[in-house]
Amino acid sequence: MFQLSKRYGPIYSLKLGFQKMVILTGYETVKEALVNQADAFAERARVPISEIVSEGHGVILSHGENWKVMRRFMLTTLRDYGMGKRTTEDRIVEECHFLIQKLESYNGKPFETTVIMNAAIANVIVFILLGKRYDYEDPTFVRLLNLVNENIRLAGSPSVTLYNMFPPLGFLSGGRNTVLKNRKELHAFIQATFVEHLKELDVNDQRSFIDAFLIQQQEEKNRNQSNEFFHNENLKSVVTDLFSAGMETTSTTLRWALLLMIKYPEVQNKVQEEITKVIGSAQPRIEHRSKLPYIEAVIHEVQRFANIVPLAIPHATTVDVTLKGYFIPKGMEVIPLLYSVLYDESQWEKPLQFYPEHFLDSEGKFRKREAFMPFSAGRRICAGETLAKTELFLFFVTLLQRFTFQPAPGILREDLELTPAVGFTSPPMAYDLCALPRS
């Protein structure tokens, strides 16, 4: 899609099967649409796989009034449960200690990071949702992580892409059928979990996000309202959204971060020197962030370079709209190509390289960049951005404070693969590394 923009310009239409869509490329074009004309591009496209997975419920893939009500409730409730506050920070710090113990148990021997990172990040969101954490080896927990991971991978697979292009042939799509089976199992777990919560529900002692939803549900019933939004299907979808989005993207970013540290040991050394100089052996906290400009630059550059959600989640227009002279009708599927923003040659000095100096000024101070949009932008910007930034900083700094990361024995740094694996998100290829305790 990025290559096509060089031939057809920053705004062009594309037809995949029965589906026509408009592709927006480059920082200026994407900003004009998502930020300057935010309301016109605020709807979610009705992609076949998204529609059968969400059925219009939840937040990420829902539409219209349901999206507005659920997003408002989700953001308010997450804030109530400490998102962006000290309570969530304490929970992340606690989970960092469990992760350190896990890495120490390998005694410097090589291991693969996917399940461990998924489990650590998922435990933060699970605590907000359910008020508990799981052991990394808990079979139920591991199963849930695998279901989410497989569905996100399949959402970008050829099988599901063909289904999106030709929905009538859906029965032939093995990927589509597996996604639906996994969703059913995930929803069954959530259903069983909130039945347990109902048994112990105390209006005066809300313990978790699910409690807050169930209490809101009761209040709607008591007002004799039709309960158009606070029903069980929305609860299952909102919890699935939070669990999936709250775990997968942050975990994937951290796995990219560790891969890039073993690929570029000179960057890892500079990160550790800054930690030693500013924090020493003290517990990393969010208040340290402003004093660690190089680390801030590295984390931002990992997000830019890794480009976790290159297509964004497709938008749709809410009205007829004119964008840079082009007419786009209401209801048109629109893909703001985040890849083209994060790799825009007019915005970044070395777009194709991992280059933390993108986020440093001439004095070595951290500098913000307008074209930094890994969380997208506008009305549909990632609702968990604050939580993700807090997690990335605390996990990354804590891990680099305690360990030096190296390739597995026999693997040369130049052989480490930076081509992403296939999926709706762009994870790194599976790799083994060694975590050596720092003295």
N, C-alpha and C positions, 0 to 999 in steps of 0.2 A: 504493500500500500504506500509506503514511503517512497519507493522507487517510482511508482506511478505518478506521484505528485510532482516529480521533477519533469515529467512529460506533459501532464495535464493541468498543472497548477495546484495551488493550496486548497482549492475546493473543487471536488469532482464527484460524480455519481458512479455507482458501481452496481451491477446486478449479479447476485449470486443465486442461481436457481430462480425461484419465484420472487425473491426478496430484493427490492431496490433499496439502496442506502446512499447517504451522502457522507463522504470522508472529508474531515477537516484536518489539515496538517500545518505544522509550524506554530510557534508560540503566539504570534500576532493574531492569527485566524482563530485558534482555540480560545484565546483570551477574549476576543471580540464576541464569540458565541456564548461561552459559559459564564463569563464575568459581566461584560458590558450589556449583553442581552440575556441575562440569566433566566428570567421567567419564561422566555420564549423557548428555551432549550431544557426546561426542567422536568419534562416527562421521561419515563423509561420506555424504551422500545419494547415491542411485543415480540420478542425472539421466541420461536417455538419451544426450545428446551427450557427457557426461563419461565414461560407461561405454565408448562406442565409441572415444573418443580415448585413454583410459588403459588400458583392458582390465584395470583393477584393479592396474596396476603404478605405480611411481614413488612420490611422496610426497603431492602436493597432493590428488589425487583418489582415492587408494587406501584400502583398508579394513583393519580388524583388525590381525592380526599383521604383515602385509606393511608397513603404514603405520608401525607401531612400529619395526620393524627398519630400514627405509630412512630414517626420520627420524633415528633415533639415529646411524646411520652417517653421514648427511649432515652433521649438526651437529658430530659429532666430527671429521670430515675437514675441514670448513670451518674449524674452530678450528685444526686442525693446519696448514692453509695460510694462517693469519694473520688470520682474520676477527676483528675487534676488537683486532688487534695492530698494531704499527708497520709490519710488512711490507705489509699490505693498505693501510694509510694511504699508504705510499710509492708504491704502485702507482696509487692514486687521484690523488695529487698529480701523478704523471708523466702520467697521462691528461688531467688538467686542462690541462697545458701543450700537449698536442696539440690540445685543444679551443680554447684561446686562439689558437693559430696559425691554425686553421681560420676562426675568427670574424674575425681580423685580415685574412684574405685577401679578405674582402668589402669592405674599405675604406669602411665606413660605409654601403654600399648595402643595400637590403632583402633579406632571405632568409627562408625558411620553416624552422622549427626541428626538425620531427619526425625526419627521417632522421639529422641531425647529433647530436641529443641521444640518440636510440636507439643510435647507433654508439658514442658516448663511454661511456655506461653499460654497454652490452653488452661492451665491451672489458675492463672490470674483471672481470666474471664469466667471460668467455672465458679470461682469463689464469689464473684459478683452475682452470677446467675442463681447458684444453688446454696451459697454460704458454706462451701466445703472445698477441700482439695483432694486429689487422687494420688496414690502412689504411682510412680512412672511405670511400674510393671502390672498394675491392676488390669486384668483382662478386659473388663467392661470399658475402661477408659481407653485402652489401646485399640479396641474395636471401634469405638466412636471416632478416634483420631484417623483410623484407616478409612472409615466410611467417608469422612469429610475430604480427606486427601484424594481418594479415588474419584469422588465426584468432581472436584475442582480440576483434576487432571483430565478426566473424560470430557468435561465441558469444552475443552480446546482440542479434542481429538478429531481425526478425520471422520470417524463414524458419526459423531454428534453434529459436526459441521455439515455433513451430507443431509442429516435429518433436518437441520435448520433451513437448508436450501430446498428440500423436497419433503415437507411434512407428511404428505399422504403415504410416503414409503416408510413411515416411522417404525412399523412393525418389523422391518428388516434391519433396524439399527440396534445392534447389540449394545452399543454405548448408551443409547437412550434407555433401553430396558434395564441396564445395570444401575444407571442414575436413579431411576424410579424405585427400584428394589432397595437401594441404599437409603433413599429418602424415607421410604416406608419404615425401615428399621430404626433410623434416627428419630423419626417422629414417635414411634412406639416407645422408645426410651424416654423421650421428653414427656409423653403422656403419662407414663408410669411414675415419673419423677414428680410431676405436679399434682398427681393424685395423692402422693405421700405428703406433699406440702399442704394440700387441702385439709388433711387430717389434723395438722398441727398449726393451722392458721390462727394467728393472733393479731387482730387489727392494731393493737397498741405495741406490738413488737415485730416489726417487719424485718426479716433477716436477710432477704435477698430480692433480686429483680423479679423472680417468679412470684414471691409473696406480694410485691407491689402491684403486679398485674392482676392477680387474683382478687386483691382487695378493691382495685378499681372496677373489676368486673362485678363484684357484689354491689358496689355503690351505684353502678349503672342500673342494675336490676332493681335496687331499692327505690330508684327514682322512676321506676316503671318505664324506662326508656327501652327502645328496641334493641339496644346493645349491638349496634351496627358494626362496631369496631373491636370491642373488648370481648371477643369470643375465643374459644379454644384453638381454632385453626390459626388465628392471628398470633396467639401465644406460641404455638409450636413453630410457626414461621419466623417470628421475631427472635426466639431463642436460637433457632438454627442459624439465622443470619449472624447473630452476635458470636455464636460459637465458631462458625466457619470463618467469617471475616476477622474476628478477634484473634484467631489463632494462626491461620494459614499465611497471611501476608507478612506479619511481623516475624514469624518463625522463619519464613523463606528469606527475608531480608537479613536476619542474623546469620543464617547459613551462608549467604553470599559474603557477609562481612568476614566470617572466619576463613572462607576460601580465599578471599582477597588478601587477608593477612598472611596466609602461608605462601601465596603467590608472590607477594611483595613484602619480604621481611624488613626492608628498610622503613616501610610505613609502620609496620608493627612495632619496630624499635622506637620510632618517634612517638607513637601513641603511649608506649610504656614509660618512656622518659618523662612525658608530660604528667602521667599519673603519679609517678614517683615524686616529681617536683611539687605538684599541687596538693595531692591527697595523701601520698605516702601509703601507710598501711591502714588508714582510717576507712570506715565504711563509705563507699560512694553514695552521694545523695544528689537530688536534683539541684540543690543550691550550688553544687560544684560546676554546673554546666557552663555558666558564664565565665568561669575561670579556666576553661579547657577549650580554647578556640581551635586548636588543631584537631582534637577529637571530634568536636562539633562538625568541622569541615569533612573529616573522614566519614562520619555517619551519613551526612548529607550526600557525599559523593557516592557512597555505597548505594543509597536509594536511587540516585540519578542513573548511575552506571548499570545497576541491576535491572531497573526499569520493569518492576514486578508485574504491573498490569498494563502492558503496552497498548492494548486497544481501548482501555477504559471499559466500563460496562456501558453498552450502547444506550444513547439518549434518544428522545423523540421530541419533535416540536409540538408545542401546545397551541400554536396559532400559525397562520401564514406569516412568514418572516422573510425579510431581505437581508442577506449577509454579504457584505462587500460586493454589492451589485448583483448577487445571485438570488433568485426567488426560490425559497424552500417551502413547500406546502405543509399545512398542519398534519401531524401524524407521521411525518417522514422519519424513518430510522436514521440517526446521525451517529457516526463514530468519530469522537474527538481523539485523534491518534496521539496518545500521550508519548509514545515512542518518539514521534517527530518533534515534540516539545523538549523532551529531556536530551535529545540528540541534535537539536537545532543548531546548525553551523553558524547562524547569525547571533546566537546567544552564548555559546560555549567555546572557549579557546581550543580545547582538544576533545571534542564530543565523543570520539570513539575510544578514548583512552581513560583508564582509571587515574584521575588527576585531582587529588584533594585540594590543590591550590585554586581550583574553580571557586572555592568558598572562603578564600583568604585574601585580604588586601595586602598592599605592599609592606605594611607594618606587621603582618602576621596575625591580624585580628580577623575574627569571623565576619563574613559579609553575606547578607541575604541576597538571593538571586530571584528576580521576578519569574523566570522561566522554570523554577523548581516546582513542579506540579505532580509529584508521585501520588498524592492523595486526590487527584483531579482538582476541580474548582467549581465555584458557583453553587447552585442550590443542592446539587447532588454530591458535594464534596464529602469525603469519608467522614462519617459521624464519630468514628473512633480515633481521629487524628491525634488528639491530646494524649490518649492512653497509649497509642502506638509509639509516639515520640518518647514518652516517659519510659516505656519498656525497652525500647532500642538503646537509649542512653544507659540506663541502669544495668541491663544485662551485659551490654558490650563492655562497659568500663569495668564492671566487676570481674568478668571473665579475663580481660587483658591484665587486670591487676594481679590475678592469682595464677595465670598460666601463660606460657609461651606456646604458640601453636605451630606445629611443623607438619610437613607431608608425611604420610606413612612411609616406612623404610622401603627403599627401592623405587620410589616415585620421585622423578625430577620435577623441580618447580616449573620448568619450561613446558613440561608435559601436562600440567594441570589445565583442565578444559574449562574455558569461560563461555562456551556456547550453551545457552539455556536448554533445559529439557522441554518436551512438548507438554502443554497444558493451557488452561485458561489464564493462569498466572505463569510467570517464567521462573521456575526454580532452577538452581544449579543442577548439573548432572550429579548423581550420587558420588560421593568421594569419602575416603577415609582420612582421618588426621590423628595426630598425637597431641595430647595436652600435657605439657611438662610443667610441673609446679615451679613457680619462681621462688628463689631463695630470699 
